[in-house]
Amino acid sequence: MPNSRIAIYAGSFDPITRGHEDLIQRSLEFVDRIVVAVAINSAKQPLFTVDERVALIRAAVGEQPGIEVRSFGGLLVDFARTVGASLLIRGLRAVSDFEYEYQMALMNRHLSPKLETIFMVPSLDTTYISASLVREVARFGGNVDDLVHATVADALRAKIQSQ
């Protein structure tokens, strides 16, 4: 699609939460296509593999036009060039997120001056949700059904039982 506005929403998504889904859906209000990019980060020990996270995101967002799910390694600015993105979407749940995200946005701008970063705040009903809290609640047998898609909740239970 020539002259289309393509954004990337990158993260570990371990697992995707209702908060992530909210930002993905709301991003479609001002972009033509959003690439949900699952980061391969060797410094982290995720609960789910990259392929599992990609599959869970696809299950959560469905087959919607304008949403693509991919994994990537290396620099986000290089991946952005590969997919033709001009925007990065970043979520800010709390003021404490801002300093790190701001620093990353400035570094990305340094590396790729035409790549813009847009900060979005979550909907009020998803502000408190984080993937790490979801994993912790699930680990101790708590109900995560309202925090993640049903497929993700089932996958969390299965993964934790298998450990």
C-alpha positions in Angstrom: 0.0 0.0 0.0 1.9 3.1 -1.2 2.0 6.1 1.2 0.4 4.0 4.0 1.2 4.8 7.6 2.9 1.7 9.1 3.6 1.5 12.8 5.4 -1.1 14.9 4.3 -2.0 18.4 7.3 -4.0 19.7 7.7 -5.8 23.0 8.3 -9.2 24.6 4.6 -9.9 25.0 5.2 -12.7 27.5 2.3 -13.1 27.4 0.1 -10.6 25.4 -2.4 -9.0 27.8 -5.7 -7.1 27.4 -3.6 -3.9 27.8 -1.5 -4.8 24.8 -4.7 -5.7 22.8 -6.1 -2.3 23.8 -3.2 -0.4 22.4 -3.1 -2.5 19.2 -6.8 -1.8 18.5 -6.6 1.9 19.3 -3.5 2.3 17.2 -5.5 1.3 14.1 -7.4 4.6 14.5 -4.4 6.5 13.2 -2.3 4.0 11.2 -3.1 1.9 8.2 -1.1 -1.1 9.4 0.5 -2.1 12.7 3.2 -4.7 13.0 3.2 -6.3 16.4 6.8 -7.2 16.7 7.9 -9.8 19.2 11.4 -9.1 20.3 14.0 -11.8 20.6 15.9 -10.8 23.7 18.7 -13.1 24.8 19.0 -11.2 28.1 15.5 -12.3 29.2 14.3 -15.8 30.1 10.7 -15.7 28.8 8.0 -18.1 29.9 6.8 -18.7 26.3 9.0 -19.2 23.3 9.0 -16.6 20.5 6.9 -18.9 18.3 4.4 -19.4 21.1 4.2 -15.7 21.8 3.6 -15.0 18.1 0.8 -17.6 18.0 -0.8 -16.3 21.2 -0.8 -12.7 19.8 -2.4 -14.0 16.6 -5.1 -15.8 18.6 -5.7 -12.7 20.7 -6.1 -10.2 17.8 -7.6 -12.6 15.3 -7.4 -12.2 11.5 -7.9 -8.4 11.4 -6.9 -6.5 8.4 -4.2 -4.0 9.2 -2.5 -6.2 11.9 0.6 -8.2 11.2 2.5 -10.3 13.8 6.2 -11.0 13.4 9.3 -11.6 15.5 12.5 -9.8 15.2 16.1 -9.7 16.6 18.6 -6.9 16.5 17.9 -3.2 16.4 14.3 -2.1 16.2 15.2 0.7 13.8 16.6 -1.9 11.3 13.4 -3.9 11.6 11.4 -0.7 11.0 13.3 -0.1 7.8 12.6 -3.7 6.7 8.8 -3.3 7.1 8.7 0.3 6.0 7.5 1.7 9.3 7.6 5.3 10.2 6.1 5.1 13.7 6.9 3.2 16.8 4.1 2.8 19.3 5.0 2.6 23.0 2.7 2.1 25.9 3.1 4.0 29.2 1.3 2.6 32.2 2.9 4.8 34.8 5.2 7.7 35.1 8.0 5.2 36.1 7.9 3.8 32.5 8.6 7.2 31.0 12.3 7.7 31.7 13.3 4.4 30.1 10.9 4.8 27.1 12.0 8.4 26.6 15.7 7.3 26.5 14.9 4.6 24.0 12.9 7.0 21.8 15.8 9.4 21.7 18.3 6.6 20.8 16.0 5.4 18.1 15.7 8.9 16.7 19.5 9.2 16.8 19.8 5.9 14.8 16.9 6.7 12.5 15.9 10.4 12.4 12.7 9.9 10.4 11.3 7.2 12.7 8.9 8.8 15.2 7.8 7.4 18.6 4.3 7.8 19.8 3.5 7.2 23.5 0.1 5.9 24.3 -1.5 5.5 27.7 -3.7 2.5 28.3 -7.5 2.6 28.8 -8.4 3.1 32.5 -9.6 -0.5 32.9 -6.2 -2.0 31.7 -3.8 0.4 33.4 -2.8 -2.0 36.1 -2.2 -5.0 33.8 1.4 -6.0 33.1 2.6 -9.3 31.6 4.9 -9.9 34.7 1.9 -9.5 37.1 -0.2 -11.8 34.9 2.5 -14.4 35.0 2.9 -14.1 38.8 -0.9 -14.4 39.4 -1.1 -17.4 37.1 1.9 -19.0 38.8 0.1 -19.0 42.1 -3.2 -20.2 40.6 -5.0 -16.9 40.5 -7.7 -16.2 37.9 -6.3 -14.3 34.9 -9.3 -14.7 32.6 -10.2 -11.0 32.7 -6.5 -10.0 32.1 -5.8 -12.0 28.9 -7.5 -13.6 26.0 -9.0 -17.0 26.8 -6.4 -18.8 24.6 -3.7 -17.0 26.5 -5.2 -17.9 29.9 -5.3 -21.6 28.8 -1.7 -21.5 27.5 -0.6 -19.9 30.8 -2.2 -22.6 32.9 -0.8 -25.4 30.7 2.7 -23.9 30.7 2.8 -23.5 34.4 1.4 -27.0 35.1 4.1 -28.4 32.8 7.0 -26.8 34.8 
